[in-house]
Amino acid sequence: MIRDNDVMNALLDSVRRFVRERLVPAEDIVAETDAIPEDIVRDMKTLGLFGLTVPESYGGLGLTMEEEALVMIELCKTAPAFRSLIGTTVGIGSQGILIDGTPEQKDRWLPALARGELIASFALTEPESGSDAASIRTRARRDGDHYVIDGSKRFITNAPQAGIFTLMARTNPDDKGAGGISAFIVDAHSPGITLGPIDRKMGQKGAHTCDVHFDGVRVPAANVIGGVEGRGFKTAMKVLDKGRIHIAAVCVGVAERLLDDTLRYAMERQQFGQPICEFQLVQAMLADSRTELYAARTMVLDAARRRDAGEDVATEAACCKYYASEMVGRVADRAVQIHGGSGYVADNGIERFYRDVRLFRIYEGTSQIQQIVIARGMVRAAQAMA
Ligand code: COS
């Protein structure tokens, strides 16, 4: 749902300009230094990018899912690391508070998140618990009006920058499954929290992940999201449903950038006395990328509109994440192929995007997890009809 077309077009124009004038020229420096320059972070805050999804009553822009998807598509026509910095706050780090938090929790944390003063990180994955999210071992033991948290989380995006973690921990050790898990808002500067070294990743330089260790960390009982134990897994799943549409939009944005660059190259690059875009085998690759990109974009916007209309989109969100992340992998592969030798060397960003996009098929649920979610959703829907 787009609430006001003029306001939306103005926002998309300013994001487009910001990407073109500030982010694209900084791509090399981000890759070389593995950091986003401070002045760009400042401008991202000024532009309101950290508050895109926080409701207006808390100082954000309160974008609908469709509006968020459109902004992500524009914002991601550059290195994905820029989106990653705001991504956990706009997406999975803050959504638990937004979706299931109490009014007091929203009042306390959302305004600072919207201003970008506080970065939120989503802490679900553990060394022994990835796709099987219900098997987490991090413990939260009640002690008076606090919980004491012990355990480790792994691959936590933006952990080095985080001000708070949305943390899933087991409050009921007798329930080894989803029902024993609660979600907490944890101050990242609490005594007992230590960070592991920053992970050395295949791509996405400038976006940081690391382990986070919790050793006797005391968290007020008031920080249980929603104030009720045992609901943390469902909160995490609801957050991921929305996050999957968000990531699918990110994939569409990156794919649009890759295809724009590739088309331009194919129109300029001459071989056998003509631009290579005149060759039918190159045309086939361009056409396949264009077709798949169009399909992914259409899916993302449809799922976003359905979510805005209040539909349960767990299945559609998984379809979008699955298709769009696989699609951008194929688009990146064809981009390298069409660029030939220039696509394989590190001087025009194509090989960097090729490495960057590999992550999309893995995080926020692997392609195989999306397939499971989709198939289970189909069976559930069929059973409901019977
Ligand atoms: N929204 C709300 N509730 C949900 C839900 C959703 N999308 N998905 C599941 N639930 C509920 C179920 O209804 C069930 O509730 P009841 O016990 O009341 O019936 C409960 O959560 C457990 O669900 P389920 O039995 O389906 O859980 P499983 O352990 O089988 O796991 C998958 C389901 C595999 C889908 C889940 O573990 C998953 O998404 N894994 C991937 C995690 C991931 O994306 N990790 C990436 C790291 S975060 S960047």
Residues whose N, C-alpha, C, O or C-beta is under 5 A from the ligand:
A	BS01	COS	L124 T125 G130 S131 D132 A133 A134 A178 K234 M237 K238 D241 A314 Y363 E364 G365 I369 V373
